[in-house]
Amino acid sequence: MATSDELAQIDISTEEKDKLVAEVMRYALFKTHQNSGCPIKREELTQIITKNYRQRALPALVIKEAGDRLAATFGYEMRELQRTRATSTRSGRPSSQQPSNQDAKSYVLVSKLDPEVYSKYVEDTERAHVSGFAFVVISIVHVAGGKISEEDLWRQLKRLGLNETDENHPVLGNNKQALELLVQQRYLLKEKIAGPEGHSMVYELAERALDESISSKLKEYISQAFNAFSITCSINIYKMFAKELDFYFYFEKEI
């Protein structure tokens, strides 16, 4: 919460500041729901604040307080994501995934509620298959060493009954779009690689998949699955998971 002295230095009243905080909170909640949990660019939040105000220190103050209030009111952490590097082709040229200065920082809302409370009051079981699909894909990429070619990834997913060309899957709908959503949500990075036979696409784990809250759970589940099997049986284990749980497997509680 900003102090009176801080507000006086910025030359804004408490009422004006509270109104901006509320606008940022509403935008974050609406945008997260509208875009299926895709990150919100810091620039978008800044534009809300600077539309009628020009104080340089104001955006940082308002965004921080909006995050504090989202946590206190709804139990959501407004977690900042920042890309640590830009992906590039092996030929040394930047790929289409290279971030610009404008989108270098973004935010996602992550539930910090107790798992039992979340499950009882927040969890949407009708969308559990989305998290299950993400868990399976991230697990496959993790087992492959954190990076896998598009061809190999679809080869593994095909064993689960997920074909790249299927646009009417009974649960996921368009399978390619479901995979692309993981890129937009920053669980995966998609990179074009130049090779002797032309260009190919490669997927690797991105910031959200590498976050300790996810990676620790991922390693735990994979360790359990591989307890009595060699790594060559990995896809059969994923198939067992998918069949037994029907993709209803949450690895992170998010909106």
trRosetta pair geometry for C-beta under 8 A, 3 or more apart (Angstrom, degrees):
i j d omega theta_ij theta_ji phi_ij phi_ji
1 65 6.5 82 -103 -124 40 109
1 68 7.2 -128 -48 105 61 156
2 6 4.6 -123 -169 85 94 132
2 7 5.5 107 131 -54 124 90
2 17 6.3 -92 45 178 141 158
2 61 5.5 42 -82 -172 130 119
2 65 6.3 -55 -22 -66 93 137
3 6 4.8 101 54 4 76 101
3 7 7.1 -144 95 -2 42 87
4 7 5.8 -58 -150 40 32 109
4 8 6.1 35 152 -23 66 108
4 14 7.7 -38 -104 -62 73 111
5 8 5.6 -54 -145 35 31 113
5 9 6.4 34 154 -21 64 104
6 9 5.8 -54 -152 33 31 112
6 10 6.6 18 154 -8 64 108
6 61 6.9 162 155 -125 125 139
7 10 5.8 -62 -148 44 33 104
7 12 5.6 -100 -162 73 83 74
7 13 6.9 57 168 -142 129 14
7 14 6.2 -18 -132 -70 171 64
7 17 6.1 -88 -117 -34 116 147
8 11 7.1 29 -177 -78 34 44
9 57 7.7 -12 114 63 106 151
10 55 4.8 80 -169 175 88 155
10 57 5.6 -120 -101 76 106 109
10 58 5.6 122 -166 -78 133 83
10 61 6.8 -83 -64 11 160 160
11 55 6.5 -180 53 -86 91 133
12 16 4.9 -118 -176 85 94 128
12 17 5.5 110 124 -57 119 92
12 53 6.8 15 -93 -132 129 141
12 55 6.6 -106 -36 4 118 156
12 58 6.6 85 -20 -110 153 119
13 16 4.6 96 56 7 82 102
13 17 6.9 -147 94 -4 43 88
14 17 5.7 -58 -148 40 31 112
14 18 6.1 32 155 -21 67 107
15 18 5.8 -53 -145 36 29 111
15 19 6.5 31 155 -21 62 105
16 19 5.8 -54 -152 32 31 113
16 20 6.7 28 152 -16 63 105
16 53 7.9 122 161 -74 125 135
17 20 5.8 -57 -152 36 33 110
17 21 6.3 35 151 -21 67 106
17 61 7.5 -55 -143 124 118 119
17 62 6.7 -149 -157 -95 77 91
17 65 7.5 39 163 56 106 163
18 21 5.5 -51 -146 35 34 115
18 22 6.4 35 155 -19 65 105
19 22 5.8 -54 -150 35 30 111
19 23 6.5 32 151 -20 63 105
20 23 5.6 -53 -149 34 34 113
20 24 6.4 32 154 -18 66 104
20 48 7.3 139 -156 128 81 97
20 49 5.5 66 -165 -118 126 81
20 53 7.6 -32 -87 7 145 143
20 58 7.6 -33 142 171 170 111
20 62 4.8 -61 123 -132 119 139
21 24 5.9 -56 -151 36 30 110
21 25 6.4 32 152 -20 64 107
21 62 5.6 -145 -79 -156 68 81
21 65 5.0 -61 -113 105 127 113
21 66 4.9 -170 -155 -75 73 78
21 69 6.3 88 164 8 121 149
22 25 5.6 -53 -147 36 32 114
22 26 6.3 32 156 -18 66 105
23 26 5.9 -53 -146 37 30 110
23 27 6.3 29 155 -19 64 109
23 48 5.5 -176 128 172 118 126
24 27 5.7 -55 -146 37 30 112
24 28 6.3 31 156 -21 65 107
24 45 5.5 55 -136 -151 105 100
24 48 5.9 158 -83 90 73 146
24 49 7.0 11 -67 -59 117 98
24 62 5.9 141 -20 147 150 105
24 63 6.3 -142 -169 -100 156 56
24 66 4.0 -73 98 -95 124 158
25 28 5.9 -56 -147 34 28 110
25 29 6.4 22 158 -13 64 108
25 66 5.0 -158 -60 -154 78 97
25 69 6.1 -61 -84 92 137 120
25 70 5.8 -178 -129 -70 97 93
26 29 6.0 -60 -148 40 29 107
26 30 6.0 21 159 -13 67 113
27 30 6.0 -60 -141 43 27 107
27 31 5.7 22 163 -17 66 115
27 40 7.7 125 132 -155 94 148
27 44 7.3 -168 157 138 134 107
27 45 6.8 163 93 -104 137 73
27 48 6.0 -122 -23 -73 162 156
28 31 6.1 -56 -136 40 22 107
28 32 6.2 24 162 -21 60 111
28 40 6.0 -126 -122 16 71 168
28 45 7.3 22 -68 -94 96 116
28 66 6.9 136 -8 153 140 126
28 70 6.8 -53 90 -86 144 147
28 78 6.3 -36 -161 -112 155 122
28 107 6.9 -41 -129 102 116 130
28 109 6.3 120 158 -58 106 120
29 32 6.1 -58 -148 34 24 110
29 33 6.6 18 157 -12 61 109
29 70 7.8 -175 -60 -122 97 114
29 74 7.7 156 -96 -51 122 174
29 109 7.3 60 -97 -57 54 165
29 255 7.8 -169 -143 -118 62 163
30 33 6.0 -63 -153 40 29 107
30 34 5.9 25 155 -18 68 113
31 34 5.6 -55 -138 40 30 111
31 35 5.8 -2 171 9 67 115
31 40 5.1 84 109 -98 142 119
31 44 7.4 108 -106 129 164 152
32 35 6.7 -70 -133 52 19 88
32 37 5.8 30 -168 -102 82 43
32 38 7.9 -170 -128 47 50 51
32 40 6.9 -65 -64 -40 77 117
32 108 7.4 111 -117 -153 113 59
32 109 4.9 -23 -102 21 162 123
32 255 4.9 57 141 81 125 145
33 255 6.4 -82 -75 158 67 126
35 38 4.0 -77 142 35 117 109
35 40 7.9 145 47 -76 143 77
35 184 7.8 -125 173 145 104 125
36 130 7.7 -128 -164 -167 116 154
36 181 6.2 -35 104 -160 145 126
36 185 7.1 -78 112 -75 93 115
37 108 6.6 41 -178 -151 79 107
37 109 7.6 -115 -131 52 76 83
37 185 5.6 26 103 -125 96 116
37 254 5.5 74 -131 132 135 127
37 255 5.8 169 -91 80 92 80
38 181 7.8 -108 -71 -162 103 75
38 184 4.9 -39 -114 143 122 99
38 185 5.3 -103 -100 -91 60 60
38 186 7.8 111 -150 -5 64 88
39 81 5.5 -75 -117 37 142 139
39 106 3.7 71 156 132 123 134
39 107 6.4 140 -160 62 83 28
39 108 5.2 -65 -100 -62 72 90
39 185 7.2 128 -20 -152 76 40
39 186 5.6 28 -22 -4 124 133
40 44 5.8 -100 179 60 87 134
40 45 6.7 79 137 -41 116 103
40 106 5.9 162 75 -169 36 90
40 107 5.0 -28 60 61 94 86
40 108 7.4 152 11 -81 79 42
41 44 4.7 103 69 -7 87 99
41 45 7.6 -162 99 1 54 81
41 102 7.0 17 -173 144 136 82
41 103 5.1 -66 -119 -120 119 79
41 105 7.6 97 -160 89 59 57
41 106 4.9 -50 -100 -104 41 98
42 45 5.8 -58 -157 40 43 109
42 46 6.0 45 147 -24 73 108
42 63 7.4 13 -144 -120 90 159
42 80 7.8 28 -72 -133 116 100
42 105 4.3 12 -11 98 137 103
42 106 6.1 -127 -24 -92 74 39
42 107 6.8 100 -76 -20 72 96
43 46 5.5 -54 -144 37 33 115
43 47 6.4 39 156 -26 65 102
43 102 5.1 9 -54 -175 153 88
43 103 6.9 -67 5 -81 124 57
44 47 5.9 -51 -153 28 29 113
44 48 7.2 34 149 -21 60 99
45 48 5.8 -48 -160 25 38 114
45 49 6.8 28 149 -12 66 107
45 59 7.2 117 116 -159 90 101
45 63 5.6 81 138 -100 141 110
45 66 7.8 -152 -157 54 129 158
45 107 7.4 31 -26 16 143 133
46 49 5.8 -63 -154 40 37 108
46 50 5.8 10 160 -1 75 116
46 59 4.6 9 -121 -131 83 145
46 63 7.8 -27 -73 -53 67 128
47 50 6.2 -63 -128 50 28 95
47 51 6.4 58 162 -59 62 88
48 51 6.3 -35 -163 -14 23 116
49 53 6.3 -57 159 56 69 116
49 58 5.8 179 164 123 123 106
49 59 4.8 154 75 -97 152 74
49 62 5.1 165 -109 53 133 154
49 63 7.7 -79 -39 -45 147 85
50 53 5.9 -98 -123 72 40 70
50 54 6.6 69 -152 -99 88 42
50 58 7.4 142 -80 78 73 121
50 59 6.6 -24 -43 -63 100 112
53 58 5.5 -59 126 86 134 173
55 58 4.1 91 83 -28 105 115
57 60 6.2 -61 -169 42 57 110
57 61 6.1 53 143 -21 82 113
58 61 5.8 -66 -149 40 34 111
58 62 6.0 24 163 -16 73 111
59 62 6.0 -62 -142 40 28 105
59 63 5.9 23 165 -16 67 111
60 63 6.1 -57 -140 39 25 107
60 64 6.3 25 160 -19 61 110
61 64 6.1 -61 -151 36 25 109
61 65 6.4 15 157 -12 63 110
62 65 5.9 -60 -147 41 30 106
62 66 6.1 34 154 -23 66 107
63 66 5.6 -52 -145 35 30 114
63 67 6.5 34 154 -20 62 104
63 78 7.8 -142 177 120 81 146
64 67 5.8 -56 -156 34 31 112
64 68 6.5 31 149 -19 65 105
65 68 5.4 -49 -147 35 38 114
65 69 6.3 33 155 -16 68 105
66 69 5.9 -58 -146 40 30 107
66 70 6.3 34 154 -22 65 105
66 78 6.8 27 110 -9 89 165
67 70 5.7 -51 -145 33 30 112
67 71 6.6 29 156 -17 62 106
67 77 7.3 27 -169 -165 97 51
67 78 3.8 -116 -115 46 92 121
67 107 7.9 -124 -90 -146 112 143
68 71 5.9 -60 -156 36 30 111
68 72 6.3 18 154 -11 66 111
69 72 5.7 -56 -138 43 35 106
69 73 5.5 16 167 -6 71 117
70 73 6.4 -62 -128 48 21 97
70 74 5.5 -38 -168 43 62 110
70 76 4.8 -59 156 73 105 97
70 77 7.6 141 103 -108 110 12
70 78 5.4 84 56 -36 148 106
70 109 6.9 -106 167 -126 143 110
71 74 7.6 -55 -91 59 9 68
71 75 6.8 33 -158 -130 45 19
71 76 6.4 -113 -86 72 48 42
71 77 5.7 41 -93 -90 105 56
71 78 7.6 -103 -44 1 91 79
71 112 6.6 13 -140 32 90 140
75 111 6.0 27 122 -154 100 75
75 112 5.4 -143 178 61 75 77
75 113 4.3 47 158 -63 148 89
75 117 8.0 -131 -137 110 172 132
76 109 4.5 -1 180 -170 130 103
76 110 6.6 137 -160 64 73 33
76 111 5.8 -45 -101 -95 71 49
76 112 6.8 156 -116 8 18 87
76 255 7.1 10 -116 -43 135 111
77 109 7.2 150 73 -155 45 51
77 110 4.8 -24 60 64 98 91
77 111 7.8 160 15 -113 80 1
77 112 5.1 84 -28 -40 102 119
78 107 5.1 4 177 -175 89 131
78 108 7.8 165 -155 79 49 29
78 109 6.0 -25 -99 -97 61 70
79 107 6.5 147 74 -155 40 71
79 108 5.5 -23 62 63 96 80
79 109 7.6 153 15 -105 81 18
79 110 5.2 19 -7 6 127 121
80 105 6.2 -19 -166 -164 105 100
80 106 7.5 144 -155 81 58 32
80 107 5.6 -39 -98 -96 52 78
81 105 7.2 152 79 -156 55 49
81 106 5.1 -19 59 69 103 82
81 107 6.8 177 11 -92 82 23
81 108 6.2 49 -27 -5 119 102
81 186 6.1 70 -174 121 162 166
81 207 5.2 123 -151 106 107 155
81 208 7.1 -36 -105 -59 133 86
82 104 6.3 26 -147 151 82 80
82 105 5.2 -15 -96 -103 90 74
82 106 7.9 161 -78 25 48 61
82 207 7.7 141 56 -113 35 154
83 86 6.9 67 138 -76 134 56
83 99 5.1 146 34 2 152 147
83 104 6.2 -108 37 -151 96 64
83 207 6.8 -113 -97 -46 56 127
84 207 7.6 139 -5 -90 94 103
86 94 6.4 -15 138 -137 132 102
86 95 7.7 -178 159 43 90 84
86 97 7.3 163 -166 103 75 77
86 98 4.0 37 -167 -131 128 82
86 99 6.0 -140 -100 24 96 74
87 95 5.0 -32 105 39 95 132
87 97 4.8 16 47 78 121 123
87 98 6.7 -132 54 -72 63 63
87 189 5.4 156 -54 167 142 133
87 191 4.5 -121 165 -97 140 118
87 204 7.8 159 -108 43 128 124
88 92 6.6 2 154 -155 129 25
88 93 6.7 174 -166 87 95 30
88 94 5.4 -65 -113 -112 90 41
88 95 5.6 -171 -119 -11 29 88
88 98 7.1 43 -79 -75 74 111
88 191 7.7 2 51 -150 14 122
89 92 6.9 -41 79 25 80 23
89 93 5.2 2 41 59 117 77
89 94 7.7 56 6 117 85 5
89 95 5.6 128 -42 -69 79 91
89 191 7.2 172 -86 172 56 98
89 192 5.9 -31 -89 95 107 77
89 193 5.9 155 -143 -122 78 37
89 194 5.0 57 174 -4 128 98
90 193 5.6 43 -6 -154 106 86
90 194 5.7 -136 55 53 89 81
90 195 7.5 57 44 -73 138 64
91 194 4.3 6 -25 47 118 144
93 194 7.9 60 35 -18 108 137
94 98 4.3 -18 -174 -35 117 151
95 98 6.0 143 63 -30 60 86
95 191 5.2 -95 -88 -143 175 75
95 192 5.3 159 -134 36 110 86
96 192 6.8 58 10 0 98 121
97 189 6.0 105 168 -165 160 91
97 190 6.2 162 -70 69 136 66
97 191 6.1 -79 18 -90 139 68
99 103 5.3 -125 -158 86 100 93
99 104 5.3 126 131 -92 131 59
100 103 5.6 66 54 24 81 89
100 104 7.2 -109 95 -43 40 81
101 104 5.8 -28 -151 -19 34 120
103 106 6.4 7 -170 -52 75 113
106 186 7.8 164 74 -33 133 153
108 185 7.9 72 -111 -167 136 78
108 186 7.7 -134 -50 49 136 124
108 208 7.0 30 12 -97 165 125
108 254 7.1 -23 159 -144 113 132
109 254 6.8 127 95 -159 68 86
109 255 5.2 25 88 -1 117 124
110 213 7.7 93 -176 81 148 164
110 252 7.2 -54 -142 170 104 112
110 253 7.5 95 -175 87 70 67
110 254 5.4 -49 -118 -103 59 90
111 118 5.6 101 145 -113 147 131
111 122 6.6 147 -118 120 151 162
111 253 4.2 -72 64 124 123 103
111 254 6.1 -164 1 -99 90 29
111 255 7.1 136 -45 -47 97 63
113 117 4.7 -115 169 87 113 114
113 118 4.3 142 88 -62 120 92
113 122 6.6 130 42 3 156 145
113 253 7.0 -100 54 129 90 149
114 117 4.4 79 63 10 92 108
114 118 6.8 -166 84 -10 43 87
115 118 5.6 -55 -142 38 30 112
115 119 6.1 31 160 -21 66 107
115 253 6.9 -164 -111 -43 69 144
116 119 5.8 -52 -145 35 29 112
116 120 6.3 22 158 -16 63 111
117 120 6.0 -63 -148 39 28 107
117 121 6.0 -22 173 21 67 114
117 122 7.6 44 129 2 70 107
118 121 7.0 -82 -133 53 18 79
118 122 4.8 -51 -155 48 62 120
118 123 5.8 83 143 -45 76 93
118 253 4.9 -1 174 -153 162 149
119 122 7.7 -9 -33 51 11 78
119 123 4.9 2 -129 -6 41 141
120 123 7.7 73 11 20 18 104
122 253 7.6 74 95 -173 131 113
123 128 7.7 34 175 -79 103 100
123 250 7.4 -81 -132 -58 120 157
123 253 7.4 -72 -86 -131 91 101
124 127 4.6 29 105 26 114 106
124 128 7.4 -164 100 -45 61 70
125 128 5.2 -14 -154 -25 49 121
125 248 7.2 14 -157 -140 84 120
127 130 5.0 -21 177 13 83 121
127 131 7.3 79 130 -11 80 92
128 131 5.9 -57 -161 40 47 106
128 132 6.1 48 144 -22 74 108
128 247 7.0 139 119 118 81 77
128 248 4.2 33 127 -133 135 75
128 249 7.5 109 169 13 100 28
128 250 6.5 -77 -141 -56 89 90
129 132 5.2 -54 -145 40 37 117
129 133 6.2 43 155 -24 69 101
129 171 4.8 -123 180 174 163 120
129 172 6.8 -133 136 -71 122 72
129 246 7.4 -58 -98 137 96 75
129 247 4.1 49 -137 111 72 128
129 248 6.6 -35 -71 -74 59 62
130 133 5.9 -50 -150 32 28 110
130 134 6.6 28 150 -16 61 106
130 172 7.9 128 -94 -115 63 79
130 178 7.7 -142 -127 -147 76 102
131 134 5.5 -53 -148 38 35 113
131 135 6.3 40 151 -24 66 103
131 249 6.8 -142 112 85 94 51
131 250 4.9 14 126 -112 153 62
131 251 6.4 -177 173 21 103 74
131 252 7.3 -156 -144 49 118 68
132 135 5.6 -51 -149 32 32 114
132 136 6.5 29 155 -17 64 104
132 242 7.4 120 162 -120 115 71
132 245 6.4 -171 -130 117 130 116
132 246 7.6 -7 179 108 173 43
132 247 3.0 142 102 -179 144 64
132 248 5.7 -33 -57 -45 138 14
132 249 4.4 95 -110 36 88 80
132 250 7.7 -52 -60 -60 68 40
133 136 5.9 -56 -151 36 31 109
133 137 6.3 26 156 -15 66 109
133 172 6.1 95 -83 -97 155 124
133 178 6.0 -47 147 165 158 127
133 247 5.7 14 -49 -149 68 125
134 137 5.9 -58 -144 40 30 108
134 138 6.0 25 161 -15 66 112
134 182 5.8 160 -118 -104 89 113
134 185 7.9 -46 -115 75 135 149
134 187 6.0 -48 -158 174 111 177
134 251 7.4 -131 97 36 100 118
135 138 6.1 -60 -143 41 24 106
135 139 6.1 28 157 -23 62 111
135 218 7.6 -169 -149 -107 79 89
135 221 8.0 -13 -175 82 119 163
135 249 5.3 -90 48 99 161 111
135 250 7.9 178 -49 -151 135 12
135 251 4.6 140 -99 -20 111 129
136 139 5.7 -58 -148 35 27 114
136 140 6.5 28 155 -20 63 104
136 157 7.9 107 127 -109 120 85
136 160 6.9 64 173 -89 151 169
136 238 5.7 104 -147 -165 95 111
136 241 6.9 175 -96 94 98 125
136 242 6.0 37 -95 -76 144 108
136 247 7.3 -62 -18 -115 129 84
137 140 5.8 -54 -152 32 31 110
137 141 6.5 25 154 -13 65 106
137 153 7.4 41 -147 -166 88 116
137 157 7.4 8 -96 -84 85 117
137 179 6.8 165 -119 -121 152 84
137 182 6.1 -98 94 -73 151 171
137 187 7.8 86 92 121 116 130
137 188 7.3 -59 136 -54 122 134
138 141 5.8 -56 -147 40 33 109
138 142 6.1 38 152 -24 66 107
138 182 7.7 -158 -58 -159 89 137
138 187 6.0 -80 -81 170 117 117
138 188 7.5 -140 -92 -64 77 94
138 205 6.8 76 -147 -111 86 98
138 209 4.9 -163 -136 -133 123 123
138 214 7.5 -53 157 161 160 125
138 218 6.5 -89 122 -116 115 139
138 251 7.8 -129 59 65 139 162
139 142 5.5 -53 -146 35 30 115
139 143 6.3 28 157 -17 65 105
139 218 6.3 -164 -92 -156 77 101
139 221 7.5 -73 -104 94 128 117
139 222 6.1 170 -147 -79 103 110
139 238 6.4 166 99 -103 130 113
140 143 6.0 -55 -147 37 29 108
140 144 6.3 26 153 -17 63 111
140 148 6.8 -38 132 -8 92 168
140 153 6.5 117 119 -133 134 78
140 156 5.2 147 -146 114 140 154
140 157 7.6 -89 -24 -59 172 78
140 234 7.8 128 -118 142 65 121
140 235 7.7 45 -115 -99 104 80
140 238 6.5 26 -71 -93 93 162
141 144 5.6 -60 -148 40 31 112
141 146 6.5 35 151 -147 86 22
141 147 7.0 27 -166 -84 92 13
141 148 5.2 -126 -117 7 69 117
141 153 7.1 6 -75 -106 86 115
141 188 6.9 179 -56 -110 169 106
141 203 5.9 -90 -106 114 129 106
141 204 6.8 154 -174 -136 125 31
141 205 5.7 154 123 -58 127 84
141 209 7.6 7 80 167 132 160
142 146 6.5 25 -122 -79 43 55
142 205 6.6 58 -80 -65 72 135
142 209 7.7 -147 -65 166 102 119
142 215 7.9 160 -116 -132 133 81
142 218 5.9 164 -57 154 170 134
142 219 7.9 -135 172 -76 145 67
142 222 6.9 -121 103 -58 132 157
143 222 6.8 -173 -73 -143 99 138
143 231 7.1 168 -168 -156 108 101
143 234 5.2 139 176 -157 159 153
144 147 6.6 -114 114 74 106 36
144 148 4.0 40 107 -74 165 109
144 152 7.2 126 -124 120 146 135
145 148 7.8 133 48 -62 79 77
146 204 5.7 33 148 -155 75 92
146 205 5.1 -75 -151 12 79 112
147 202 5.9 14 -176 171 100 116
147 203 7.1 171 -150 91 54 46
147 204 4.0 -16 -99 -97 82 101
147 205 7.7 -98 -64 3 57 73
148 152 5.2 -117 -179 84 98 117
148 153 4.9 116 115 -63 123 94
148 202 7.0 166 86 -158 28 74
148 203 5.6 -16 63 62 79 91
148 204 7.6 151 16 -83 57 55
149 152 4.6 87 59 10 88 101
149 153 6.8 -154 90 -9 44 86
149 200 6.0 -13 -148 148 112 128
149 201 7.1 111 -165 85 65 55
149 202 5.5 -50 -105 -103 52 74
149 203 7.8 101 -166 18 7 75
150 153 5.7 -56 -146 35 30 112
150 154 6.4 22 160 -11 65 107
150 200 6.8 -158 28 173 103 84
150 201 3.9 36 -26 82 134 103
150 202 6.8 -108 -27 -80 77 25
150 203 6.4 104 -81 -20 65 97
151 154 6.3 -63 -151 40 26 103
151 155 6.4 31 150 -25 63 108
151 200 7.2 -47 -12 -160 111 122
152 155 5.3 -51 -148 31 35 118
152 156 6.6 32 155 -17 66 101
153 156 6.0 -57 -156 35 32 107
153 157 6.3 25 151 -14 67 109
153 179 7.9 117 133 -142 133 140
153 203 5.8 29 -49 29 156 133
154 157 5.4 -53 -138 43 38 110
154 158 6.1 52 156 -34 67 99
154 162 8.0 -122 -146 108 66 91
154 163 7.8 53 -173 -155 103 39
154 164 4.6 0 -143 -58 139 116
155 158 5.8 -47 -151 22 27 116
155 159 7.5 31 149 -20 55 98
156 159 6.0 -51 -167 23 38 113
156 160 7.6 27 142 -9 63 102
156 235 5.4 -136 -144 -112 91 120
156 238 7.4 34 171 66 108 154
157 160 5.5 -58 -162 37 47 109
157 162 4.1 -63 162 77 100 116
157 163 7.9 177 113 -73 98 20
157 164 7.7 102 80 -60 126 73
157 175 7.6 143 145 -177 139 129
158 161 7.5 70 -174 -63 37 8
158 162 6.4 -107 -85 70 32 58
158 163 5.8 55 -116 -94 86 62
158 164 7.6 -40 -71 -18 99 81
159 235 5.4 44 80 166 157 126
159 239 6.0 -79 134 -77 101 122
160 238 6.8 -68 -73 125 120 104
160 239 5.8 -155 -94 -106 75 75
160 242 5.1 37 -144 55 116 173
162 166 7.0 -126 -162 41 49 135
162 169 6.9 9 -124 -107 76 146
162 172 7.3 31 -125 26 111 151
162 175 5.3 151 -173 -136 92 136
163 166 4.3 102 67 -22 93 107
163 175 6.5 150 76 25 45 162
164 175 6.3 -134 -127 96 25 125
164 176 6.0 58 -168 -72 69 97
165 175 7.9 17 49 47 18 121
166 169 5.1 76 133 -59 123 88
166 174 7.6 174 110 -140 60 39
166 175 4.9 59 69 -7 93 124
167 173 7.4 -19 175 159 50 64
167 174 4.6 -3 -143 -109 66 84
167 175 7.4 -102 -84 13 33 75
167 176 7.7 -27 -92 21 74 100
168 173 7.0 -30 -126 -153 31 46
168 174 7.6 12 -54 -74 35 58
169 172 4.3 7 85 54 137 87
169 173 5.8 -28 52 26 84 11
169 174 7.3 -171 14 -56 96 9
169 175 5.4 90 -27 -59 135 91
169 178 7.7 -42 43 -15 142 143
171 247 6.6 126 150 45 155 151
172 175 5.7 67 103 -95 134 62
172 178 4.4 -23 -177 -64 118 157
173 177 6.8 -43 102 65 107 122
173 178 6.8 144 60 -53 84 107
174 177 3.9 50 95 17 116 116
174 178 6.6 172 90 -19 60 82
175 178 5.5 -51 -148 31 34 115
175 179 6.7 31 154 -15 65 102
176 179 5.8 -55 -153 37 34 109
176 180 6.2 34 149 -20 66 108
177 180 5.3 -52 -142 39 35 114
177 181 6.4 48 153 -31 64 97
178 181 5.8 -44 -154 21 30 117
178 182 7.6 35 147 -20 56 96
179 182 5.9 -48 -166 23 41 113
179 183 7.5 40 141 -15 64 98
179 188 7.9 -25 180 43 75 156
180 183 5.5 -49 -162 30 46 114
180 184 6.5 43 144 -16 72 103
180 190 7.9 -13 -124 -42 67 154
181 184 5.4 -53 -147 40 39 112
181 185 6.0 33 154 -15 70 108
182 185 5.7 -54 -139 43 31 108
182 187 4.5 -67 -170 61 87 116
182 188 4.7 48 125 10 104 113
183 186 7.6 33 175 -76 32 31
183 187 7.6 -83 -71 54 24 71
183 188 5.0 -58 -84 80 64 95
183 189 7.0 94 -135 -121 87 18
183 190 4.8 -14 -117 -17 140 114
183 203 7.8 -106 -80 -126 102 100
183 206 7.7 113 -135 -21 51 146
185 208 6.7 -63 137 37 85 158
186 206 4.8 -128 -178 123 63 139
186 207 5.4 -12 159 46 116 98
186 208 4.9 106 104 -6 88 112
187 205 7.5 -55 166 -147 59 64
187 206 5.8 116 132 49 11 104
187 208 4.9 -63 -88 76 61 112
187 209 4.6 88 -164 -48 71 102
188 203 5.0 -18 -170 -165 126 105
188 204 6.9 138 -158 70 73 31
188 205 6.7 -61 -109 -113 57 30
188 206 5.4 122 -171 -6 2 108
188 209 6.8 48 -65 -17 54 143
189 203 7.0 148 75 -156 50 52
189 204 5.0 -19 57 63 102 85
189 205 7.4 12 12 87 91 17
189 206 4.6 131 -39 -77 82 99
190 201 6.2 -10 -171 -169 93 110
190 202 7.6 154 -156 79 47 44
190 203 5.8 -21 -100 -100 66 72
191 201 7.1 143 76 -157 41 60
191 202 4.9 -27 67 64 94 93
191 203 7.7 164 20 -87 78 25
191 204 6.8 5 5 9 121 107
192 199 5.3 -2 -176 -172 102 121
192 200 7.5 154 -155 79 58 29
192 201 6.0 -37 -99 -99 58 65
192 202 7.8 161 -97 19 11 80
193 199 6.7 148 76 -156 43 65
193 200 5.3 -25 62 66 97 79
193 201 7.3 155 14 -108 85 14
193 202 5.2 51 -22 -12 124 120
194 198 7.9 -88 -146 167 59 28
194 199 5.6 -35 -98 -97 56 76
195 198 6.6 0 65 64 81 33
195 199 7.1 139 22 -107 78 24
195 200 5.9 3 10 8 128 109
197 200 7.8 40 79 -41 96 112
205 209 4.2 -122 -157 94 95 129
205 210 5.4 117 137 -56 116 90
206 209 5.7 86 53 20 58 102
206 210 6.9 -126 113 -2 25 102
207 210 5.9 -73 -145 44 26 104
207 211 6.6 47 154 -48 65 90
208 211 5.6 -24 -154 -6 37 119
208 214 6.7 62 154 -1 65 154
209 214 5.9 -105 -145 108 36 144
209 215 7.1 85 153 -70 55 86
209 218 7.8 45 -170 -45 80 159
210 214 7.7 42 43 68 9 112
210 215 5.9 18 -155 -54 34 131
211 214 5.0 70 69 18 89 101
211 215 6.6 174 78 -7 37 95
212 215 5.8 -59 -123 46 30 103
212 216 5.6 32 176 -24 68 110
213 216 6.8 -48 -138 30 13 107
213 217 7.3 5 156 -7 49 111
213 252 6.4 85 124 -116 108 109
214 217 6.1 -67 -156 41 33 105
214 218 5.9 34 152 -24 70 112
214 251 6.1 67 -141 136 84 111
214 252 5.4 -35 -90 -60 96 127
215 218 5.3 -54 -142 37 33 117
215 219 6.2 33 159 -19 67 104
216 219 6.0 -54 -149 36 28 108
216 220 6.4 31 151 -22 62 107
217 220 5.5 -55 -150 34 33 115
217 221 6.4 27 157 -14 68 106
217 251 5.4 160 109 -163 135 89
217 252 7.5 175 41 -64 150 75
218 221 6.2 -59 -149 38 28 104
218 222 6.2 22 156 -13 64 112
218 251 6.6 45 -72 -163 77 141
219 222 5.8 -58 -141 42 29 109
219 223 6.0 36 157 -25 65 108
220 223 5.8 -56 -149 33 25 113
220 224 6.6 25 154 -17 61 104
221 224 5.7 -53 -151 34 33 112
221 225 6.3 30 152 -18 65 107
221 251 7.6 -83 -8 -110 150 110
222 225 5.5 -56 -147 38 34 112
222 226 6.0 15 160 -6 69 112
223 226 6.2 -66 -140 47 26 98
223 227 6.9 60 152 -64 59 80
224 227 5.8 -19 -161 -30 33 116
225 229 7.3 -42 146 40 66 123
225 237 4.5 106 173 175 118 137
225 240 8.0 160 -143 68 108 120
225 241 7.1 -36 -105 -55 135 119
226 229 5.5 -100 -141 65 52 85
226 230 7.8 19 -158 -162 94 7
226 231 6.8 11 -135 -85 130 61
226 234 7.4 -10 -89 -98 106 79
226 237 7.0 -61 -71 -60 63 173
229 233 4.2 -92 178 65 124 139
229 234 7.8 160 120 -69 125 45
229 236 7.8 -143 -160 73 155 112
229 237 6.2 -177 62 -61 158 124
230 233 5.7 102 62 2 66 98
231 234 5.6 2 -172 -44 57 110
233 236 4.9 -55 -176 43 78 118
233 237 6.0 82 127 -28 89 98
234 237 5.7 -61 -155 33 34 110
234 238 6.6 31 153 -16 69 103
235 238 5.5 -48 -148 36 40 112
235 239 6.3 45 150 -23 66 103
236 239 5.4 -50 -149 34 33 115
236 240 6.5 39 149 -23 63 101
237 240 5.5 -48 -150 32 35 114
237 241 6.6 38 149 -19 64 100
238 241 5.5 -49 -151 34 36 114
238 242 6.2 33 153 -18 67 106
239 242 5.8 -53 -145 38 31 110
239 243 6.2 27 157 -16 65 109
240 243 6.0 -59 -145 40 27 107
240 244 5.9 18 162 -13 65 114
241 244 6.2 -65 -142 42 23 103
241 245 5.8 -16 175 16 64 117
241 249 6.8 -12 173 -39 106 162
242 245 6.8 -71 -130 54 18 86
242 246 7.3 62 171 -103 53 19
242 247 6.0 17 -144 -62 77 72
243 246 7.3 11 -170 -70 23 57
245 248 5.2 -141 167 54 84 69
245 249 4.6 36 150 -51 155 105
250 253 6.5 46 166 -77 133 66
